[in-house]
Each structure stands twice: as C-alpha cells, then as structure tokens.
Amino acid sequence: MSIIIAQEAPLGRKARRQRFAIQKIDELSAENTSLQSKLCATEEALSEQRSKAREIQESLESELGVLQSRVAELEKSLSMRALETERLERAIGFLKQELDEVSTAKEQLRVDNQQLAAENKGIKINRARNEIEAWRAIGSKTPWKRCYRVIEGFFRKESSESRRDGFETLLRLPPP
C-alpha cells in the first residue's frame, strides 16, 4: 500500500492571511462559545447563590424578629426583677433596722437583768445576814427569856393591837 499524500498547492500571502484569520476566528469562536457556556453556568450558579442568600436573609430576618421579641420579653422580665430586687432590698433594710433596734433593746434588757440580779443577790445576802444575826440573837437568849418576852408582849397595849393571837406566835418560835 502506498500512501498518497496530496500536496497542497502553495498559497499566496493573501490566502495564507485569510486562512490564518479563519483559523483565528474559529479559535476565538470556540473560545467565545466556551466562555459563553462558562458565563451561563456562572450566571446560573450566581442566581442559585442569590436565591440561597435571599432565603438565608429571610430566615435571618425572621430569626432576628424572634430574637428581638425575646429580647423585649427578657428586658421586661429584667425590669420586673429589678423592681422586685429593689423592693426586697428596702424590706431587708427595714428588717435590719428592726433587728438593730431589737438587739439594742435586748442588750438593754440584759443589762437591766444583770442589775436586777445583782440587786436581788444583795437583798438575799442582807436577808441572810439578818437571819444569821437573828438566830445568833435568839441563840444567846434562853428559851425562858424568849417566852417571857412573848408573854410580856400580851400585856402591852400597842403590841396587842398588832398581834391577833399571841399563842400562834409562841408556836411559831424556833426550837431552842
């Protein structure tokens, strides 16, 4: 088999330029077609992205509205809590003042109780001394002298008015 190669006839300058221009036009047409297809694909992707962005924006706006309403509710709740806190702080201040007054009164009562206890102790000590002296005085007198004085008291006018029954007092005398 013999291959026959067809030789082209030599072209002139004008023909070569036309051929070169046609090749260039074909290349540029192919490039233009590929760029147009890329542009169409990019425009489609861009429109999809815009629609997604629009959906996201709408979603964010609705979420923003929900969050703003929630913020308004929380601010209202916060203001109510602030008012309640202020009321409770005033109540605590009042109770602290009352507690201070009660503590002062309690301290005064404690001081008064200590003073009364000291006075009571002094009275008891004086009473005990008086009783000791009375028992010592009674102990130095004989039982006959004590009876004589009691009987002598019956005959005194002033003594009889102050005593109702002389014999009852005789019975109350301590044993000798």
NUDO-291278 format. One line per 2 residues: number of its first residue (from 0); their letters; for each residue x, y, z of N, C-alpha, C, O, CB. Coordinates in Angstrom, 2 decimals. Glycine has a CB too. Example, Ala and Ser with C-alpha at 12.3 -4.5 7.8 and 13.67 -1.06 7.14 Angstrom:
BEGIN
0 = AS = 13.19:-5.69:7.80:12.30:-4.50:7.80:13.20:-3.30:7.80:14.24:-3.32:8.46:11.31:-4.47:9.05; 12.85:-2.25:7.08:13.67:-1.06:7.14:12.90:0.03:7.87:13.41:1.14:8.04:14.08:-0.60:5.72
END
This chain:
BEGIN
0 = MS = 0.80:-1.13:0.00:0.00:0.00:0.00:0.87:1.24:0.00:1.80:1.45:0.78:-0.92:-0.03:1.15; 0.51:1.94:-0.86:1.27:3.14:-0.95:0.38:4.32:-0.53:-0.78:4.40:-0.92:1.83:3.32:-2.37
2 = II = 0.90:5.13:0.19:0.14:6.27:0.71:0.38:7.44:-0.21:1.50:7.81:-0.56:0.54:6.61:2.19; -0.69:7.95:-0.57:-0.58:9.08:-1.45:-0.92:10.31:-0.61:-2.00:10.43:-0.03:-1.51:8.94:-2.70
4 = IA = -0.02:11.16:-0.57:-0.22:12.37:0.19:-0.53:13.46:-0.83:0.21:13.68:-1.79:1.03:12.74:1.08; -1.57:14.06:-0.59:-1.93:15.12:-1.51:-1.21:16.37:-1.06:-1.29:16.79:0.09:-3.46:15.34:-1.56
6 = QE = -0.57:16.90:-1.93:0.15:18.11:-1.60:-0.73:19.29:-1.91:-1.46:19.32:-2.90:1.48:18.19:-2.37; -0.63:20.21:-1.07:-1.40:21.40:-1.28:-0.61:22.34:-2.18:0.62:22.39:-2.20:-1.75:22.06:0.06
8 = AP = -1.38:23.01:-2.86:-0.73:23.97:-3.74:-0.27:25.14:-2.90:-0.96:25.56:-1.97:-1.67:24.43:-4.89; 0.88:25.67:-3.23:1.35:26.77:-2.43:0.37:27.95:-2.52:-0.12:28.35:-3.58:2.75:27.18:-2.89
10 = LG = 0.12:28.49:-1.32:-0.86:29.58:-1.21:-0.11:30.91:-1.23:1.06:31.01:-0.88:-1.72:29.45:0.07; -0.81:31.85:-1.63:-0.23:33.16:-1.64:-0.42:33.83:-0.28:-1.03:33.29:0.64:-0.86:34.01:-2.76
12 = RK = 0.11:34.98:-0.21:0.08:35.71:1.06:-1.33:36.01:1.49:-1.69:35.86:2.66:0.87:36.99:0.95; -2.11:36.43:0.58:-3.48:36.79:0.90:-4.23:35.57:1.36:-4.99:35.63:2.33:-4.18:37.43:-0.30
14 = AR = -4.04:34.47:0.69:-4.74:33.25:1.06:-4.28:32.77:2.44:-5.07:32.31:3.26:-4.50:32.15:0.00; -2.96:32.89:2.66:-2.47:32.47:3.99:-3.05:33.36:5.08:-3.39:32.88:6.16:-0.92:32.52:4.04
16 = RQ = -3.15:34.61:4.81:-3.72:35.51:5.81:-5.18:35.18:6.03:-5.64:35.16:7.17:-3.56:36.98:5.38; -5.88:34.92:5.01:-7.29:34.57:5.15:-7.41:33.27:5.92:-8.23:33.13:6.83:-7.98:34.45:3.76
18 = RF = -6.57:32.32:5.53:-6.60:31.03:6.24:-6.26:31.25:7.71:-6.91:30.70:8.60:-5.62:30.02:5.59; -5.23:32.05:7.95:-4.83:32.33:9.34:-5.95:33.06:10.07:-6.20:32.77:11.24:-3.54:33.18:9.39
20 = AI = -6.63:33.99:9.41:-7.72:34.74:10.02:-8.89:33.82:10.30:-9.56:33.95:11.33:-8.16:35.89:9.12; -9.15:32.89:9.37:-10.26:31.95:9.57:-9.94:31.05:10.76:-10.81:30.77:11.58:-10.51:31.10:8.30
22 = QK = -8.68:30.60:10.84:-8.29:29.76:11.99:-8.45:30.55:13.29:-8.94:30.05:14.30:-6.82:29.24:11.84; -8.02:31.79:13.23:-8.11:32.64:14.41:-9.56:32.86:14.78:-9.91:32.83:15.96:-7.41:33.99:14.18
24 = ID = -10.42:33.06:13.79:-11.85:33.27:14.03:-12.45:32.01:14.61:-13.24:32.06:15.55:-12.59:33.67:12.73; -12.05:30.86:14.05:-12.56:29.59:14.58:-12.11:29.40:16.03:-12.89:28.99:16.89:-12.06:28.39:13.70
26 = EL = -10.84:29.70:16.30:-10.33:29.57:17.69:-11.07:30.53:18.62:-11.50:30.16:19.71:-8.79:29.86:17.74; -11.20:31.75:18.16:-11.88:32.74:19.01:-13.36:32.38:19.16:-13.94:32.61:20.22:-11.74:34.16:18.42
28 = SA = -13.98:31.83:18.11:-15.38:31.41:18.22:-15.51:30.28:19.23:-16.42:30.27:20.06:-15.93:30.96:16.84; -14.58:29.32:19.16:-14.61:28.21:20.11:-14.38:28.73:21.54:-15.05:28.31:22.49:-13.53:27.15:19.74
30 = EN = -13.43:29.64:21.66:-13.15:30.22:22.98:-14.34:31.03:23.44:-14.70:30.98:24.62:-11.89:31.11:22.94; -14.97:31.78:22.53:-16.15:32.57:22.86:-17.28:31.65:23.30:-17.99:31.95:24.26:-16.59:33.43:21.66
32 = TS = -17.46:30.54:22.59:-18.51:29.58:22.94:-18.24:28.98:24.32:-19.15:28.84:25.14:-18.61:28.47:21.88; -16.98:28.62:24.56:-16.67:28.04:25.89:-16.85:29.08:26.99:-17.34:28.77:28.07:-15.21:27.50:25.92
34 = LQ = -16.46:30.33:26.69:-16.63:31.39:27.69:-18.10:31.68:27.92:-18.52:31.95:29.05:-15.90:32.67:27.26; -18.91:31.63:26.82:-20.35:31.86:26.98:-20.97:30.74:27.80:-21.84:30.99:28.64:-21.03:31.96:25.61
36 = SK = -20.54:29.50:27.56:-21.09:28.39:28.37:-20.66:28.53:29.82:-21.44:28.27:30.74:-20.64:27.02:27.80; -19.39:28.94:30.03:-18.92:29.17:31.41:-19.71:30.32:32.04:-20.09:30.25:33.21:-17.40:29.50:31.43
38 = LC = -19.96:31.37:31.24:-20.72:32.51:31.75:-22.13:32.10:32.12:-22.64:32.50:33.16:-20.75:33.65:30.71; -22.75:31.28:31.27:-24.11:30.80:31.58:-24.11:29.97:32.86:-24.98:30.13:33.71:-24.68:29.97:30.41
40 = AT = -23.12:29.09:32.98:-23.02:28.26:34.18:-22.78:29.13:35.41:-23.37:28.89:36.46:-21.90:27.22:34.04; -21.93:30.14:35.27:-21.64:31.05:36.39:-22.89:31.85:36.75:-23.18:32.06:37.93:-20.47:32.00:36.03
42 = EE = -23.63:32.32:35.70:-24.85:33.07:35.98:-25.89:32.20:36.67:-26.59:32.67:37.57:-25.43:33.64:34.68; -25.99:30.95:36.26:-26.92:30.02:36.92:-26.50:29.80:38.38:-27.33:29.83:39.29:-26.97:28.67:36.16
44 = AL = -25.18:29.58:38.58:-24.68:29.39:39.95:-24.91:30.65:40.78:-25.27:30.58:41.95:-23.17:29.03:39.94; -24.68:31.82:40.14:-24.89:33.09:40.83:-26.35:33.27:41.20:-26.66:33.72:42.30:-24.42:34.26:39.97
46 = SE = -27.26:32.93:40.29:-28.69:33.07:40.60:-29.08:32.09:41.72:-29.88:32.43:42.60:-29.56:32.82:39.33; -28.52:30.88:41.68:-28.77:29.93:42.78:-28.25:30.49:44.10:-28.91:30.40:45.13:-28.12:28.56:42.48
48 = QR = -27.03:31.06:44.04:-26.45:31.63:45.25:-27.27:32.81:45.75:-27.45:32.98:46.95:-25.00:32.08:44.98; -27.77:33.62:44.81:-28.61:34.76:45.20:-29.90:34.27:45.85:-30.35:34.83:46.85:-28.93:35.65:43.99
50 = SK = -30.50:33.23:45.27:-31.74:32.71:45.85:-31.46:32.11:47.23:-32.25:32.28:48.16:-32.39:31.65:44.92; -30.34:31.40:47.35:-29.97:30.86:48.67:-29.69:31.98:49.66:-30.09:31.93:50.82:-28.74:29.94:48.56
52 = AR = -28.99:33.02:49.16:-28.70:34.17:50.02:-29.99:34.85:50.44:-30.13:35.26:51.60:-27.78:35.17:49.31; -30.95:34.98:49.50:-32.24:35.58:49.81:-32.97:34.74:50.86:-33.55:35.27:51.80:-33.10:35.72:48.53
54 = EI = -32.95:33.42:50.68:-33.59:32.53:51.66:-32.92:32.67:53.03:-33.59:32.75:54.06:-33.53:31.06:51.19; -31.60:32.68:53.02:-30.85:32.83:54.29:-31.17:34.17:54.91:-31.37:34.26:56.12:-29.32:32.69:54.06
56 = QE = -31.22:35.23:54.09:-31.53:36.57:54.62:-32.93:36.59:55.22:-33.13:37.13:56.31:-31.41:37.63:53.50; -33.90:36.01:54.51:-35.26:35.96:55.04:-35.31:35.15:56.33:-35.99:35.53:57.28:-36.22:35.36:54.00
58 = SL = -34.59:34.03:56.35:-34.53:33.21:57.55:-33.90:34.00:58.70:-34.40:33.97:59.83:-33.73:31.92:57.30; -32.81:34.70:58.40:-32.15:35.50:59.43:-33.03:36.64:59.91:-33.05:36.96:61.10:-30.83:36.05:58.91
60 = ES = -33.77:37.27:58.98:-34.66:38.35:59.37:-35.78:37.84:60.27:-36.14:38.49:61.25:-35.25:39.03:58.15; -36.33:36.67:59.93:-37.39:36.11:60.78:-36.81:35.71:62.14:-37.44:35.92:63.17:-38.06:34.88:60.10
62 = EL = -35.60:35.14:62.13:-34.95:34.77:63.39:-34.62:36.02:64.20:-34.73:36.02:65.42:-33.68:33.95:63.13; -34.19:37.09:63.48:-33.91:38.36:64.16:-35.18:38.91:64.81:-35.12:39.42:65.93:-33.34:39.38:63.16
64 = GV = -36.31:38.80:64.12:-37.58:39.25:64.70:-37.92:38.46:65.95:-38.35:39.03:66.95:-38.71:39.13:63.68; -37.72:37.14:65.89:-37.99:36.30:67.06:-37.06:36.68:68.20:-37.48:36.81:69.35:-37.82:34.79:66.71
66 = LQ = -35.78:36.86:67.87:-34.81:37.23:68.91:-35.11:38.61:69.49:-34.95:38.81:70.70:-33.39:37.21:68.33; -35.53:39.55:68.66:-35.87:40.88:69.17:-37.07:40.81:70.10:-37.10:41.50:71.12:-36.15:41.84:68.02
68 = SR = -38.06:39.99:69.76:-39.21:39.85:70.66:-38.78:39.17:71.96:-39.25:39.52:73.04:-40.34:39.03:69.98; -37.88:38.21:71.85:-37.36:37.53:73.05:-36.57:38.52:73.92:-36.67:38.50:75.14:-36.47:36.32:72.67
70 = VA = -35.77:39.39:73.26:-35.01:40.40:74.00:-35.97:41.35:74.71:-35.73:41.74:75.85:-34.07:41.19:73.04; -37.04:41.73:74.04:-38.03:42.62:74.66:-38.66:41.95:75.88:-38.84:42.58:76.92:-39.14:43.01:73.64
72 = EL = -38.99:40.66:75.75:-39.55:39.92:76.89:-38.55:39.85:78.03:-38.91:40.05:79.20:-39.97:38.50:76.47; -37.27:39.57:77.69:-36.24:39.47:78.72:-36.00:40.81:79.39:-35.78:40.87:80.60:-34.94:38.94:78.14
74 = EK = -36.03:41.89:78.61:-35.86:43.22:79.20:-37.03:43.54:80.15:-36.83:44.12:81.22:-35.75:44.30:78.10; -38.23:43.18:79.74:-39.40:43.39:80.60:-39.25:42.57:81.87:-39.50:43.07:82.97:-40.71:43.01:79.86
76 = SL = -38.83:41.32:81.73:-38.62:40.46:82.90:-37.52:41.02:83.79:-37.63:41.01:85.01:-38.27:39.02:82.46; -36.45:41.52:83.16:-35.35:42.10:83.91:-35.79:43.33:84.68:-35.40:43.52:85.84:-34.19:42.46:82.97
78 = SM = -36.61:44.18:84.06:-37.08:45.38:84.76:-37.99:44.98:85.93:-37.93:45.59:87.00:-37.84:46.32:83.79; -38.83:43.95:85.72:-39.68:43.49:86.82:-38.82:42.93:87.94:-39.09:43.18:89.12:-40.69:42.43:86.33
80 = RA = -37.80:42.18:87.59:-36.91:41.63:88.61:-36.14:42.73:89.32:-35.89:42.64:90.52:-35.93:40.63:87.99; -35.76:43.76:88.58:-35.06:44.89:89.20:-35.97:45.58:90.22:-35.53:45.93:91.31:-34.59:45.91:88.12
82 = LE = -37.24:45.76:89.85:-38.19:46.36:90.80:-38.37:45.47:92.02:-38.42:45.96:93.14:-39.55:46.60:90.12; -38.48:44.16:91.79:-38.64:43.22:92.91:-37.39:43.23:93.79:-37.49:43.17:95.01:-38.93:41.79:92.38
84 = TE = -36.23:43.29:93.16:-34.97:43.33:93.91:-34.92:44.60:94.76:-34.51:44.56:95.92:-33.76:43.27:92.95; -35.32:45.72:94.17:-35.32:46.98:94.92:-36.27:46.90:96.11:-35.95:47.36:97.20:-35.71:48.15:94.00
86 = RL = -37.46:46.31:95.88:-38.43:46.17:96.96:-37.87:45.28:98.07:-38.02:45.58:99.25:-39.77:45.60:96.42; -37.24:44.18:97.67:-36.67:43.26:98.67:-35.51:43.91:99.42:-35.35:43.69:100.61:-36.20:41.97:97.99
88 = ER = -34.71:44.71:98.73:-33.61:45.41:99.40:-34.14:46.40:100.42:-33.58:46.53:101.51:-32.72:46.14:98.38; -35.23:47.10:100.08:-35.84:48.01:101.06:-36.38:47.23:102.25:-36.24:47.65:103.40:-36.98:48.83:100.40
90 = AI = -37.01:46.07:101.97:-37.54:45.24:103.06:-36.40:44.73:103.93:-36.51:44.70:105.15:-38.35:44.05:102.50; -35.30:44.33:103.30:-34.13:43.85:104.06:-33.57:44.98:104.92:-33.21:44.77:106.08:-33.04:43.30:103.11
92 = GF = -33.49:46.18:104.34:-33.01:47.34:105.11:-33.90:47.61:106.30:-33.41:47.86:107.41:-32.94:48.59:104.22; -35.21:47.56:106.09:-36.16:47.77:107.19:-35.98:46.70:108.26:-35.97:47.00:109.45:-37.61:47.77:106.67
94 = LK = -35.85:45.44:107.82:-35.67:44.35:108.78:-34.34:44.47:109.53:-34.27:44.15:110.71:-35.75:42.99:108.08; -33.30:44.93:108.84:-32.01:45.14:109.52:-32.14:46.23:110.57:-31.59:46.12:111.67:-30.91:45.51:108.50
96 = QE = -32.88:47.29:110.23:-33.10:48.37:111.19:-33.86:47.85:112.41:-33.50:48.14:113.55:-33.87:49.54:110.53; -34.92:47.07:112.15:-35.67:46.48:113.27:-34.80:45.55:114.09:-34.89:45.53:115.31:-36.89:45.73:112.75
98 = LD = -33.94:44.77:113.40:-33.04:43.86:114.11:-32.07:44.63:114.99:-31.77:44.22:116.11:-32.28:42.99:113.11; -31.57:45.76:114.47:-30.68:46.60:115.28:-31.42:47.14:116.51:-30.87:47.16:117.61:-30.12:47.76:114.45
100 = EV = -32.67:47.57:116.31:-33.46:48.08:117.43:-33.71:46.97:118.46:-33.60:47.19:119.66:-34.81:48.66:116.93; -34.05:45.78:117.96:-34.30:44.65:118.86:-33.02:44.27:119.59:-33.06:43.95:120.78:-34.85:43.44:118.07
102 = ST = -31.88:44.30:118.88:-30.60:43.97:119.52:-30.28:44.99:120.61:-29.79:44.63:121.68:-29.47:43.93:118.47; -30.55:46.26:120.32:-30.31:47.29:121.33:-31.22:47.08:122.54:-30.77:47.17:123.68:-30.54:48.70:120.72
104 = AK = -32.51:46.80:122.28:-33.45:46.55:123.38:-33.03:45.29:124.16:-33.11:45.26:125.38:-34.90:46.39:122.83; -32.58:44.27:123.44:-32.15:43.03:124.09:-30.93:43.30:124.97:-30.85:42.79:126.09:-31.81:41.94:123.03
106 = EQ = -30.00:44.10:124.48:-28.81:44.43:125.27:-29.22:45.23:126.51:-28.69:45.02:127.60:-27.80:45.24:124.41; -30.17:46.16:126.33:-30.64:46.94:127.48:-31.32:46.03:128.50:-31.10:46.18:129.71:-31.62:48.04:127.02
108 = LR = -32.14:45.08:128.02:-32.78:44.13:128.94:-31.75:43.25:129.64:-31.90:42.95:130.82:-33.78:43.24:128.18; -30.70:42.85:128.91:-29.65:42.05:129.54:-28.96:42.85:130.65:-28.69:42.32:131.73:-28.62:41.60:128.48
110 = VD = -28.68:44.12:130.38:-28.04:44.97:131.39:-28.98:45.14:132.59:-28.56:45.05:133.74:-27.67:46.36:130.79; -30.29:45.39:132.29:-31.26:45.53:133.38:-31.38:44.24:134.18:-31.44:44.29:135.41:-32.63:45.93:132.81
112 = NQ = -31.40:43.09:133.50:-31.48:41.80:134.21:-30.25:41.58:135.08:-30.36:41.08:136.20:-31.62:40.65:133.21; -29.08:41.95:134.58:-27.87:41.80:135.38:-27.93:42.70:136.62:-27.53:42.32:137.71:-26.62:42.13:134.54
114 = QL = -28.43:43.91:136.40:-28.55:44.85:137.52:-29.55:44.33:138.55:-29.30:44.38:139.75:-28.97:46.25:137.01; -30.71:43.84:138.06:-31.70:43.28:138.99:-31.17:42.04:139.70:-31.43:41.84:140.88:-32.99:42.93:138.23
116 = AA = -30.42:41.21:138.96:-29.84:40.02:139.59:-28.84:40.42:140.67:-28.79:39.80:141.73:-29.15:39.13:138.52; -28.05:41.46:140.40:-27.10:41.93:141.40:-27.83:42.48:142.62:-27.45:42.22:143.76:-26.17:43.01:140.80
118 = EN = -28.90:43.27:142.36:-29.69:43.80:143.48:-30.35:42.67:144.27:-30.35:42.68:145.50:-30.77:44.78:142.97; -30.91:41.69:143.55:-31.55:40.54:144.20:-30.53:39.78:145.05:-30.84:39.35:146.16:-32.20:39.59:143.15
120 = KG = -29.34:39.61:144.52:-28.29:38.91:145.26:-27.92:39.69:146.52:-27.73:39.12:147.60:-27.05:38.69:144.38; -27.82:41.03:146.37:-27.51:41.87:147.53:-28.60:41.77:148.59:-28.32:41.69:149.79:-27.34:43.33:147.09
122 = IK = -29.88:41.77:148.12:-31.00:41.65:149.06:-30.96:40.31:149.78:-31.15:40.23:150.99:-32.36:41.82:148.32; -30.69:39.24:149.01:-30.62:37.90:149.61:-29.47:37.81:150.62:-29.60:37.19:151.68:-30.44:36.83:148.53
124 = IN = -28.35:38.44:150.27:-27.21:38.43:151.20:-27.55:39.19:152.47:-27.25:38.74:153.57:-25.94:39.04:150.53; -28.21:40.37:152.31:-28.62:41.15:153.50:-29.63:40.37:154.34:-29.55:40.36:155.57:-29.22:42.52:153.08
126 = RA = -30.57:39.71:153.67:-31.58:38.91:154.39:-30.90:37.76:155.14:-31.23:37.48:156.29:-32.64:38.37:153.40; -29.96:37.11:154.48:-29.24:36.01:155.13:-28.46:36.52:156.33:-28.43:35.87:157.37:-28.29:35.31:154.14
128 = RN = -27.82:37.68:156.19:-27.09:38.26:157.34:-28.05:38.56:158.48:-27.77:38.27:159.65:-26.35:39.55:156.92; -29.21:39.16:158.11:-30.20:39.48:159.16:-30.69:38.21:159.85:-30.83:38.18:161.07:-31.40:40.24:158.56
130 = EI = -30.94:37.16:159.07:-31.39:35.90:159.67:-30.31:35.29:160.55:-30.59:34.76:161.62:-31.80:34.90:158.57; -29.07:35.38:160.08:-27.96:34.85:160.89:-27.86:35.62:162.20:-27.71:35.03:163.26:-26.61:34.93:160.12
132 = EA = -27.96:36.96:162.11:-27.91:37.78:163.33:-29.08:37.47:164.26:-28.94:37.40:165.48:-27.91:39.27:162.98; -30.29:37.28:163.63:-31.47:36.96:164.45:-31.29:35.62:165.13:-31.60:35.48:166.32:-32.75:36.96:163.58
134 = WR = -30.79:34.63:164.40:-30.57:33.31:165.03:-29.50:33.38:166.10:-29.58:32.71:167.13:-30.18:32.27:163.97; -28.49:34.20:165.86:-27.45:34.35:166.89:-28.05:35.04:168.12:-27.75:34.66:169.26:-26.25:35.18:166.34
136 = AI = -28.91:36.06:167.87:-29.54:36.76:169.00:-30.47:35.82:169.74:-30.53:35.83:170.97:-30.32:38.01:168.51; -31.21:34.99:168.97:-32.10:34.03:169.61:-31.31:32.99:170.37:-31.67:32.57:171.47:-33.01:33.36:168.57
138 = GS = -30.21:32.58:169.74:-29.39:31.55:170.38:-28.76:32.04:171.68:-28.51:31.22:172.56:-28.30:31.09:169.44; -28.49:33.34:171.82:-27.88:33.86:173.06:-28.90:33.99:174.18:-28.53:34.11:175.34:-27.22:35.22:172.80
140 = KT = -30.20:33.99:173.84:-31.22:34.09:174.88:-31.72:32.69:175.21:-31.82:31.81:174.34:-32.41:35.01:174.41; -32.00:32.52:176.39:-32.52:31.22:176.82:-33.98:31.11:176.42:-34.63:32.14:176.21:-32.36:31.02:178.35
142 = PW = -34.51:29.90:176.32:-35.91:29.74:175.94:-36.86:30.42:176.93:-37.92:30.89:176.53:-36.25:28.27:175.82; -36.50:30.48:178.23:-37.38:31.11:179.23:-37.48:32.61:178.99:-38.54:33.21:179.20:-36.86:30.84:180.64
144 = KR = -36.37:33.19:178.56:-36.37:34.63:178.30:-37.25:34.94:177.07:-37.95:35.95:177.03:-34.92:35.16:178.09; -37.18:34.08:176.11:-37.98:34.29:174.90:-39.47:34.19:175.24:-40.27:35.01:174.80:-37.61:33.25:173.81
146 = CY = -39.82:33.18:176.02:-41.23:33.02:176.41:-41.69:34.22:177.24:-42.80:34.71:177.07:-41.43:31.71:177.21; -40.83:34.66:178.14:-41.18:35.80:178.98:-41.45:37.03:178.12:-42.41:37.75:178.38:-40.06:36.09:179.99
148 = RV = -40.65:37.29:177.15:-40.84:38.45:176.28:-42.14:38.33:175.48:-42.86:39.32:175.28:-39.64:38.61:175.31; -42.43:37.13:175.03:-43.67:36.96:174.27:-44.86:37.18:175.19:-45.82:37.84:174.80:-43.73:35.55:173.64
150 = IE = -44.82:36.65:176.40:-45.92:36.83:177.35:-46.01:38.29:177.75:-47.11:38.83:177.92:-45.74:35.93:178.60; -44.87:38.92:177.90:-44.86:40.32:178.25:-45.53:41.14:177.13:-46.18:42.14:177.42:-43.42:40.80:178.49
152 = GF = -45.36:40.73:175.89:-45.97:41.41:174.77:-47.48:41.33:174.79:-48.14:42.20:174.22:-45.45:40.85:173.49; -48.05:40.30:175.43:-49.50:40.20:175.52:-50.08:41.33:176.34:-51.19:41.80:176.08:-49.90:38.87:176.13
154 = FR = -49.33:41.77:177.32:-49.86:42.76:178.25:-49.63:44.19:177.80:-50.17:45.13:178.38:-49.25:42.57:179.58; -48.86:44.35:176.78:-48.66:45.70:176.25:-49.81:46.04:175.30:-50.26:45.21:174.51:-47.28:45.82:175.52
156 = KE = -50.25:47.28:175.42:-51.40:47.67:174.62:-51.05:47.75:173.12:-51.80:47.23:172.29:-51.94:49.00:175.11; -49.97:48.39:172.78:-49.61:48.55:171.37:-49.26:47.21:170.73:-49.51:46.99:169.54:-48.42:49.52:171.23
158 = SS = -48.69:46.35:171.51:-48.32:45.05:170.97:-49.55:44.19:170.73:-49.59:43.41:169.77:-47.36:44.33:171.90; -50.57:44.33:171.60:-51.77:43.52:171.46:-52.57:43.92:170.24:-53.26:43.08:169.65:-52.63:43.62:172.70
160 = ES = -52.51:45.18:169.84:-53.25:45.61:168.67:-52.62:45.07:167.37:-53.32:44.78:166.40:-53.31:47.13:168.63; -51.30:44.95:167.38:-50.66:44.50:166.15:-50.70:42.99:165.99:-50.57:42.48:164.88:-49.23:44.96:166.13
162 = RR = -50.89:42.26:167.12:-50.95:40.80:167.03:-52.36:40.34:167.27:-53.06:40.89:168.12:-49.99:40.14:168.02; -52.79:39.36:166.55:-54.14:38.85:166.71:-54.19:37.77:167.77:-55.01:37.79:168.69:-54.67:38.30:165.40
164 = DG = -53.29:36.84:167.62:-53.31:35.73:168.58:-51.89:35.49:169.06:-51.03:35.10:168.27:-53.92:34.43:167.94; -51.64:35.71:170.29:-50.30:35.58:170.85:-49.83:34.15:170.92:-48.63:33.89:170.79:-50.25:36.17:172.22
166 = FE = -50.72:33.20:171.10:-50.32:31.79:171.22:-49.84:31.22:169.88:-48.99:30.33:169.85:-51.49:30.96:171.74; -50.37:31.74:168.80:-49.89:31.28:167.49:-48.45:31.66:167.27:-47.69:30.90:166.67:-50.75:31.85:166.37
168 = TL = -48.07:32.84:167.77:-46.67:33.28:167.62:-45.75:32.45:168.51:-44.59:32.21:168.19:-46.53:34.78:167.96; -46.30:32.04:169.64:-45.49:31.18:170.52:-45.19:29.85:169.81:-44.10:29.29:169.94:-46.22:30.92:171.89
170 = LR = -46.14:29.39:169.10:-45.94:28.12:168.37:-44.98:28.28:167.19:-44.33:27.32:166.76:-47.28:27.59:167.87; -44.90:29.47:166.68:-44.01:29.70:165.51:-42.57:29.91:165.92:-41.68:29.90:165.07:-44.49:30.92:164.70
172 = LP = -42.31:30.09:167.14:-40.92:30.34:167.55:-40.05:29.14:167.21:-40.51:28.00:167.30:-40.85:30.64:169.07; -38.82:29.38:166.83:-37.93:28.27:166.51:-37.60:27.49:167.76:-37.64:28.03:168.86:-36.64:28.76:165.86
174 = PP = -37.29:26.25:167.60:-36.97:25.44:168.79:-35.68:25.94:169.43:-34.81:26.50:168.76:-36.85:23.94:168.41; -35.55:25.74:170.74:-34.34:26.25:171.44:-33.09:25.48:171.05:-32.01:25.79:171.55:-34.53:26.17:172.95
END
